Amino acid sequence: MRTLIYTAFVSLDGVVDSPGGGTETHRSAGWTFKDIEFLPEAYELKGREIEEATALMFGRTSYEAFAPVWPGMEEFAALKEMPKYVVSTTLGQDALVDNWGDITILRSLEDVAKVKETDGGPIFIHGSAALAHDLSDAGLIDRYHLLVFPVLLGAGKRMFSDTDKDKQMLKVVESETYANGITKLVYDVVR
């Protein structure tokens, strides 16, 4: 069974959208690069994710934001040929880029659950706030890799839905706070 890992830059008030800017902007878009000192050690987790990932998963909106950019970026070269999954009920095959390895469209959470049952290593979910809501609510996420930034944004898509559901316990696997105020939190979902 594969491990599904949600990875995110997140504000202290739970906002995950537009950390680097982009098309889904709110007035604080680009918040990870504004007013917070860059410390390479705070981003070590991101390098480790690239080494550990065996596949990537996106919601449609995040796929449409990343697909035109990431294939040509040197820092993401290791991800280029890695299998990718896009969870969408509306994305057509004709919308997939052809320079980014094998890309499979999954049409439902049941399709995601089937992929998890296959052999292979970790699948990392990047961005994709709406998908994270659905996967978390369905109990499909196994681990969270979070870099929590010392900022309150007030607006933007949040990491978790406000759906009334059973509580889900998490176990801290790793944590560290850096001099710039960023806190690394790695949690396993307790089953």
C-alpha positions in Angstrom: 0.0 0.0 0.0 1.3 3.4 -0.9 1.6 6.4 1.5 -0.3 9.5 0.5 1.5 12.6 1.8 0.1 16.2 1.8 2.9 18.8 1.7 2.3 22.5 2.1 3.5 25.9 3.0 0.9 27.0 5.5 0.2 30.3 7.4 -0.5 30.1 11.1 -4.2 30.6 10.3 -4.3 27.6 7.9 -4.0 29.3 4.5 -2.2 27.3 1.8 -3.1 29.1 -1.4 -0.8 31.4 -3.4 2.3 31.0 -1.2 4.5 32.0 -4.2 2.0 34.2 -6.0 0.2 32.9 -9.0 -3.2 33.1 -10.6 -5.3 32.4 -7.5 -4.1 35.5 -5.8 -5.4 37.4 -2.8 -3.7 40.5 -1.6 -1.1 38.6 0.3 -0.1 36.3 -2.6 3.5 35.4 -2.5 3.5 35.4 1.3 6.3 32.8 1.7 8.8 35.2 0.1 7.7 38.5 1.7 9.2 39.7 5.0 10.5 36.3 6.0 14.3 35.7 5.9 15.3 32.9 3.6 17.2 30.2 5.5 18.1 27.1 3.5 17.8 24.8 6.5 14.1 25.7 6.8 13.5 24.1 3.4 15.5 20.9 3.8 12.2 19.0 4.0 11.4 20.1 0.4 14.7 18.6 -0.9 14.0 15.4 1.0 10.5 15.1 -0.5 12.0 15.3 -4.0 14.3 12.4 -3.1 11.5 10.3 -1.5 8.7 10.9 -3.9 7.8 8.2 -6.4 4.7 10.0 -7.8 2.9 13.3 -7.5 -0.8 14.1 -7.1 -2.6 17.4 -7.8 -6.1 18.8 -8.0 -7.0 20.3 -11.4 -6.3 23.9 -10.4 -2.9 23.2 -9.0 -2.0 21.0 -12.0 -3.0 23.8 -14.3 -0.8 26.2 -12.4 2.3 23.9 -12.1 2.2 22.0 -15.4 3.3 25.0 -17.6 6.1 25.9 -15.2 7.6 22.9 -13.4 8.7 20.8 -16.3 11.3 23.5 -17.3 12.6 24.3 -13.9 16.0 22.9 -13.0 15.2 22.5 -9.3 12.3 20.2 -10.3 14.2 18.1 -12.9 14.0 15.0 -10.7 10.2 15.2 -10.9 10.0 15.5 -14.7 9.6 11.8 -15.5 7.9 10.8 -12.3 4.3 9.5 -12.7 1.7 12.2 -11.9 -2.0 11.9 -11.0 -4.5 14.7 -11.4 -7.8 14.3 -9.5 -10.5 16.0 -11.5 -14.0 15.4 -12.8 -13.6 18.1 -15.5 -10.0 18.0 -16.9 -9.8 16.5 -20.4 -6.9 14.4 -21.7 -6.3 17.1 -24.3 -5.4 19.5 -21.4 -2.4 17.4 -20.2 1.1 18.6 -21.0 3.3 16.2 -23.0 6.7 17.1 -21.6 6.2 16.0 -17.9 6.2 12.2 -17.8 3.1 9.9 -17.5 0.0 11.7 -16.2 -3.1 9.9 -15.2 -6.4 11.6 -14.6 -8.3 10.2 -11.6 -12.0 11.0 -11.6 -13.0 10.1 -8.0 -11.8 9.5 -4.5 -12.4 5.9 -5.1 -9.8 6.1 -7.9 -7.4 7.7 -5.4 -8.0 4.8 -3.0 -7.3 2.3 -5.7 -4.0 4.0 -6.5 -3.1 3.8 -2.8 -3.6 0.1 -2.9 -1.0 -0.4 -5.6 2.7 -1.3 -5.0 5.1 1.6 -4.9 6.5 4.4 -2.7 5.1 7.6 -1.4 2.8 9.9 -3.4 3.2 13.6 -2.6 0.3 16.0 -3.0 1.4 19.6 -3.7 -0.9 22.7 -3.4 -4.4 21.4 -4.2 -6.4 22.8 -1.2 -9.7 21.5 -2.4 -8.3 18.1 -3.0 -6.6 18.1 0.4 -10.0 18.8 2.0 -11.6 15.9 0.2 -8.8 13.5 0.8 -8.5 14.4 4.5 -12.3 14.2 5.0 -12.3 10.7 3.3 -9.4 9.5 5.5 -7.0 9.0 2.6 -4.1 11.1 3.7 -1.5 9.2 5.7 1.1 11.9 6.5 1.4 15.7 6.5 4.6 17.6 5.7 4.0 21.2 6.8 6.2 24.3 6.8 4.2 26.7 9.0 5.0 30.4 8.4 4.8 33.0 11.2 2.1 35.0 9.4 -1.7 35.5 9.7 -3.2 36.0 6.2 -6.9 36.2 7.0 -7.9 35.3 3.5 -7.2 32.4 1.1 -7.9 28.7 0.7 -7.4 26.8 3.9 -5.7 23.5 4.4 -8.7 21.7 6.1 -12.4 21.8 5.4 -14.9 22.9 8.0 -16.9 19.7 7.4 -18.3 18.2 10.6 -16.5 14.8 10.9 -15.0 12.5 13.4 -11.8 13.8 14.9 -8.6 12.5 13.4 -5.6 12.0 15.7 -2.1 12.9 14.5 1.3 11.7 15.8 4.3 14.1 15.6 7.1 12.4 13.6 9.3 15.4 13.3 9.3 19.1 14.3 11.8 21.9 14.3 11.5 25.7 14.5 14.0 27.9 12.6 15.5 31.3 13.4 13.2 32.9 10.8 10.1 31.7 12.6 9.2 28.9 10.2 8.2 25.6 11.9 8.5 22.2 10.3 5.8 19.8 11.4 5.6 16.2 10.1 2.6 14.3 11.3 1.4 10.7 10.7 -2.3 10.1 10.7 -3.2 7.7 13.5 -5.3 4.8 12.3 
